[in-house]
Amino acid sequence: MAAPTLRPSVGAVRRSFAPWQDPDAKPLIRFTDVTKRFGAAVAVDHLSLDIFEREFFCLLGPSGCGKTTLMRMLAGFETPDEGAIVLAGQDLAGIPSYRRPLNMMFQSYALFPHMSVERNIAFGLKQDGLPSDAIRERVREMLRLVKLEKLASRYPGQLSGGQRQRVALARALAKRPKVLLLDEPLGALDKQLREETQFELMDLQHDLGMTFLMVTHDQEEAMTMADRIAVMKDGRIAQIATPAEIYEQPKTRFIAEFVGDVNILEGRVMGQEEGLWRIASDHAVEPLTIDDPDEMLATGQGVAIAVRPEKMTISRNPPEAAPGAANTPLNHLVGEVWDIGYLGDWTVYRVKLASGLIIRVSQANRSRYVSAPLDWEEEVYVTFAPNAAVILSE
């Protein structure tokens, strides 16, 4: 008996952790039909969502989409108008924020400027009435965890932005909450420090085995850190999936355009040939051939084709001269180089098609030397494979 053909994985897998795929797994946090209004404005609209223990979950979306309101309702700072929020089997209705088994790390860090690092970390423990010996041991543990043992006696004004971020994290973790809420936690850091801290937070969350819920509008931050992402729009969830699935298999045009760079080619379905969809488009000389088995389409239906810039290839040569073109039905577009952006590791080409549409093509700079670099206003051929595109019917 032949072995079953395994479908290729969508993107890299950081860890074998997917309780959301287990029908018997019980979520740690459950939002059920939750609605929140501010006057006539609906901030969260009949939203349901499950988050599992030990998950690094991210709420991602533009300003005003409802992601922060959803977190604030979980924290107890806002009250739902409808629906229920359950944490570890307990309905949170009527439970004040200070009695909920979670803690929140704010974007501003909210450190006490007149207290040292160790006193900032100890503050919540003292409020809870822990014995002095237990507080000292917990503070030492937190200082070791965030690698600030040598700075314990300093004050926030004597620390860098990254160090203040670690103090705020240690203070939030000191009470050992079931859930840590992160509200735009890295927004105050510079780019290099933000990238380093992202991996530190991921490692810390994994080592502690805690559940992290993060709110951000930064797509790269969400893609790097989260096990799953809920993309929100107008108070509702547009898609919940792993970062790779969100990027490679967006369900709607909004998600494709919001997460990362994308080229959208509109067209109309001509039908199927050998399992591949044929799409007529004003932007292509010949009908596009798309391999997207997840879509069921009708002949004549209008669709949008989403192609990421890095999945396109740019060349002076027509596709017939491209290696392997005889065996692979490459899609091709014709245009001229409109702009060139050199980013060091990548070069981004903006290509203007005959239809007037400008698309982006990203090319990795694998060598320091380019024998015959493309220049502005050159005619070029842009190609992409049938399985490089996603058909969006919305």
C-alpha positions in Angstrom: 0.0 0.0 0.0 1.4 3.3 -1.0 2.2 5.9 1.7 -0.2 8.8 1.9 0.9 12.0 0.2 1.6 14.6 2.9 0.5 18.1 2.2 3.5 20.5 2.6 3.6 22.6 5.8 2.6 26.2 5.6 5.7 28.1 6.8 8.1 27.2 9.5 7.0 25.5 12.8 8.5 27.0 16.0 7.2 24.3 18.3 4.8 21.3 18.2 2.1 23.0 20.1 -1.5 23.2 18.8 -4.1 22.5 21.4 -6.7 24.4 19.3 -6.6 21.4 16.9 -7.6 19.0 19.7 -11.4 18.8 20.0 -11.1 17.6 23.6 -8.8 20.5 24.7 -10.5 23.0 27.1 -9.5 26.7 26.6 -8.1 28.6 29.5 -9.9 31.8 28.2 -13.2 31.8 26.5 -15.0 34.9 25.0 -18.6 34.0 24.1 -20.7 36.3 22.0 -19.1 39.4 23.7 -20.3 42.8 22.7 -19.1 46.2 24.0 -20.6 49.6 23.0 -19.5 53.1 23.7 -22.6 55.1 23.0 -23.6 54.4 19.4 -20.2 53.0 18.5 -19.8 49.2 18.7 -16.2 48.5 19.8 -16.5 44.7 20.0 -19.3 43.1 18.0 -20.6 39.6 19.1 -17.1 38.2 19.3 -16.3 34.6 20.3 -12.7 33.4 20.9 -10.8 30.6 22.7 -7.3 30.9 24.0 -5.4 27.9 25.4 -3.1 27.4 28.3 0.6 28.1 27.5 -0.3 29.9 24.3 1.3 33.1 23.1 -1.8 34.7 21.5 -1.9 38.0 19.7 -4.7 40.4 18.9 -3.7 42.2 15.8 -5.5 45.0 13.9 -5.6 48.7 13.0 -6.5 51.4 15.5 -10.1 51.3 16.5 -10.7 47.6 15.6 -11.6 46.7 19.2 -8.4 44.7 20.2 -7.5 46.9 23.3 -11.2 47.0 24.4 -11.3 43.2 24.3 -8.1 43.0 26.5 -9.5 45.6 28.9 -12.7 43.6 29.4 -10.6 40.5 30.2 -8.6 42.6 32.7 -11.7 44.0 34.3 -11.2 47.6 33.3 -14.3 47.5 31.0 -17.6 45.5 31.4 -19.2 43.7 28.4 -22.7 44.8 27.4 -23.5 41.3 26.3 -21.9 37.9 26.4 -19.5 36.1 28.8 -15.8 35.9 29.5 -14.6 32.8 31.3 -11.1 32.3 32.7 -10.0 28.9 34.0 -13.6 27.8 34.2 -14.7 30.9 36.2 -17.1 33.4 34.8 -15.5 36.8 35.3 -18.7 38.8 35.5 -18.7 40.9 38.7 -15.1 40.0 39.7 -13.0 43.2 40.1 -9.8 43.5 38.2 -7.6 43.2 41.3 -9.1 39.8 42.1 -8.6 38.3 38.6 -5.6 35.8 38.2 -3.9 37.9 35.6 -1.6 40.9 35.3 -1.1 43.5 32.7 2.1 45.1 31.3 1.3 48.6 29.9 3.0 50.2 26.9 4.2 53.1 29.2 5.6 50.5 31.7 4.1 52.6 34.5 7.1 52.2 36.8 7.3 54.2 40.1 10.1 56.7 39.5 10.8 57.1 43.3 11.3 53.4 43.8 14.3 51.2 43.0 14.1 48.3 40.6 13.7 45.8 43.4 11.1 47.9 45.1 9.1 48.3 41.9 9.1 44.5 41.4 8.1 43.9 45.1 5.3 46.4 45.1 2.5 44.1 44.0 3.7 41.3 46.4 3.6 43.7 49.3 0.1 44.8 48.4 -0.9 41.1 48.5 0.5 40.8 52.0 3.2 38.2 51.3 5.8 37.6 54.1 9.0 39.6 53.8 11.2 36.5 53.2 8.9 35.3 50.4 9.0 38.7 48.8 12.8 38.9 48.9 13.1 35.5 47.3 10.5 36.2 44.6 12.2 39.5 43.7 15.6 37.7 43.5 14.0 35.1 41.2 12.5 37.8 39.0 15.8 39.8 38.8 17.6 36.6 37.7 14.9 35.9 35.2 15.2 39.2 33.4 19.0 39.5 34.0 18.9 42.7 36.1 20.6 41.4 39.3 23.3 44.1 39.1 20.8 46.9 38.6 18.5 46.1 41.6 19.2 49.3 43.4 18.9 51.7 40.5 15.9 53.9 39.8 13.9 53.9 36.5 15.4 57.2 35.5 18.9 55.6 35.5 17.8 52.8 33.2 17.7 52.4 29.4 14.4 51.8 27.6 15.1 48.1 27.3 16.0 47.8 31.0 12.8 49.6 32.1 10.9 47.2 29.9 12.4 44.3 31.7 11.6 45.8 35.1 7.9 46.2 34.1 7.9 42.6 32.9 9.5 41.3 36.1 6.9 43.2 38.2 4.1 41.8 36.1 5.4 38.2 36.4 6.2 38.4 40.1 2.6 37.7 41.2 2.7 34.5 39.0 -0.6 35.2 37.2 -2.3 32.6 35.1 -2.3 35.1 32.2 0.0 38.0 31.3 -1.6 40.7 29.3 0.8 42.7 27.1 -0.5 46.0 25.7 1.9 47.2 22.8 4.7 46.0 25.1 7.6 47.0 22.8 6.4 50.2 21.3 8.8 52.4 23.2 11.9 50.5 22.1 14.2 51.3 19.2 14.1 48.8 16.2 17.2 46.8 17.1 16.3 46.4 20.8 12.7 45.6 19.9 13.8 42.7 17.7 16.1 41.4 20.4 13.4 41.7 23.1 10.9 39.8 20.9 12.9 36.7 21.0 13.6 37.1 24.7 9.9 37.3 25.5 9.2 34.2 23.4 11.9 32.3 25.2 10.7 33.5 28.6 7.1 32.6 27.9 8.1 29.1 26.8 10.3 28.6 29.8 7.7 29.8 32.3 4.9 27.8 30.6 2.6 30.8 31.0 -0.2 32.1 28.8 0.6 35.5 27.1 -2.1 37.6 25.4 -0.6 40.5 23.5 -2.3 43.5 21.7 -0.4 45.1 18.9 -0.8 46.9 15.5 2.7 45.9 14.5 2.4 43.0 12.1 6.1 42.0 12.3 5.9 41.8 16.1 2.8 39.6 16.0 4.3 37.3 13.3 7.5 36.9 15.2 6.1 36.2 18.7 2.7 34.6 18.5 1.6 31.0 18.3 -1.7 32.2 16.9 -3.0 35.6 15.7 -6.5 36.9 15.6 -6.7 39.6 13.0 -9.5 42.0 14.0 -11.6 44.5 11.9 -14.5 46.6 13.0 -14.9 44.8 16.4 -15.0 41.3 14.8 -12.4 38.6 14.1 -11.5 38.4 10.4 -9.2 35.3 10.8 -7.6 33.3 13.5 -4.6 31.2 12.5 -0.9 30.7 13.0 1.4 33.4 11.7 2.4 31.3 8.6 -1.2 30.6 7.7 -2.2 34.3 8.2 0.6 35.3 5.8 0.4 32.5 3.2 -3.3 31.8 3.3 -5.2 35.0 4.0 -9.0 34.5 3.9 -9.9 38.0 2.8 -8.4 40.9 0.8 -8.3 42.9 4.0 -6.0 40.4 5.7 -3.8 40.0 2.7 -3.3 43.8 2.5 -3.0 44.4 6.2 -0.4 41.7 7.0 2.8 42.2 4.9 3.2 43.5 1.4 1.0 42.0 -1.3 0.1 42.5 -5.0 -3.6 42.3 -5.9 -4.5 41.3 -9.4 -8.2 41.4 -10.2 -9.7 39.0 -12.7 -12.6 36.8 -13.7 -12.8 33.0 -13.5 -12.6 31.2 -16.8 -12.8 27.7 -15.4 -10.5 24.8 -14.4 -8.0 22.9 -16.4 -6.2 19.9 -14.9 -7.1 21.1 -11.4 -5.8 24.6 -11.9 -7.9 27.7 -12.1 -7.7 29.9 -15.2 -8.2 33.6 -14.4 -8.6 36.3 -17.1 -7.0 39.5 -16.0 -6.5 42.9 -17.6 -3.1 43.0 -15.9 -1.7 39.9 -17.7 -1.1 39.2 -21.4 -2.4 35.6 -21.0 -4.8 34.1 -18.5 -3.3 33.4 -15.1 -3.1 29.8 -13.9 -3.6 29.5 -10.2 -3.3 26.4 -8.0 -5.6 27.1 -5.0 -7.5 23.9 -4.2 -9.2 25.5 -1.1 -11.4 27.8 -3.3 -14.6 26.7 -5.0 -15.4 29.2 -7.7 -18.0 29.7 -10.4 -17.2 30.5 -14.1 -17.5 34.3 -14.6 -17.0 35.1 -10.9 -14.9 38.1 -10.1 -11.9 37.4 -7.9 -8.7 39.0 -6.6 -5.4 37.2 -6.9 -2.9 37.9 -4.0 0.8 37.4 -4.7 3.5 38.3 -2.2 6.4 40.4 -3.7 9.1 37.8 -2.7 7.2 35.1 -4.6 7.7 36.9 -7.9 10.8 36.8 -10.1 11.9 39.7 -12.3 14.0 39.4 -15.4 14.9 40.9 -18.7 14.2 37.6 -20.3 10.8 36.4 -21.4 9.4 33.4 -19.5 10.2 31.0 -22.3 13.9 31.6 -21.6 13.5 31.0 -17.9 15.0 27.7 -16.6 12.2 25.1 -16.1 9.6 27.2 -17.8 8.9 24.4 -20.3 7.8 22.2 -17.4 6.2 24.8 -15.2 3.3 26.9 -16.4 4.7 30.2 -15.0 2.4 33.2 -15.0 4.0 36.2 -16.5 3.4 40.0 -16.5 5.1 42.6 -18.6 6.0 46.1 -17.5 8.8 48.6 -17.0 10.9 49.3 -13.9 9.3 52.4 -12.2 11.3 52.6 -9.0 14.1 50.7 -7.3 14.7 50.5 -3.5 17.9 49.0 -2.2 17.4 47.7 1.4 20.7 45.8 1.8 19.3 42.3 2.2 16.6 42.9 -0.4 16.0 45.0 -3.4 12.5 46.1 -4.1 11.4 46.8 -7.6 8.2 48.7 -8.4 7.1 47.7 -11.9 4.4 49.5 -13.8 2.3 47.2 -16.0 0.7 48.2 -19.3 -2.7 48.4 -17.4 -1.2 51.1 -15.2 -1.1 48.9 -12.1 2.2 49.2 -10.2 3.3 46.0 -8.5 6.2 45.3 -6.1 8.8 42.5 -6.6 11.3 41.7 -3.9 14.6 40.1 -4.8 17.1 38.7 -2.2 20.6 40.1 -2.5 22.5 36.8 -2.3 25.7 38.3 -3.7 27.5 41.6 -3.3 28.1 41.8 -7.0 25.5 42.0 -9.8 26.8 41.6 -13.3 24.0 43.5 -15.1 21.7 45.2 -12.7 18.3 46.3 -13.8 17.8 50.0 -14.3 14.8 52.4 -14.4 12.5 52.3 -17.4 13.8 48.9 -18.6 11.2 46.5 -19.9 11.0 43.4 -17.6 9.1 40.2 -17.2 7.6 39.4 -13.8 6.8 35.7 -13.3 5.3 33.6 -10.5 4.3 30.0 -10.1 0.7 28.8 -9.9 1.1 27.8 -6.3 2.6 31.2 -5.3 -0.8 33.0 -5.4 -4.0 32.9 -3.3 -7.4 33.4 -4.7 -9.5 35.8 -2.7 -13.2 35.8 -3.3 -14.0 38.5 -0.8 
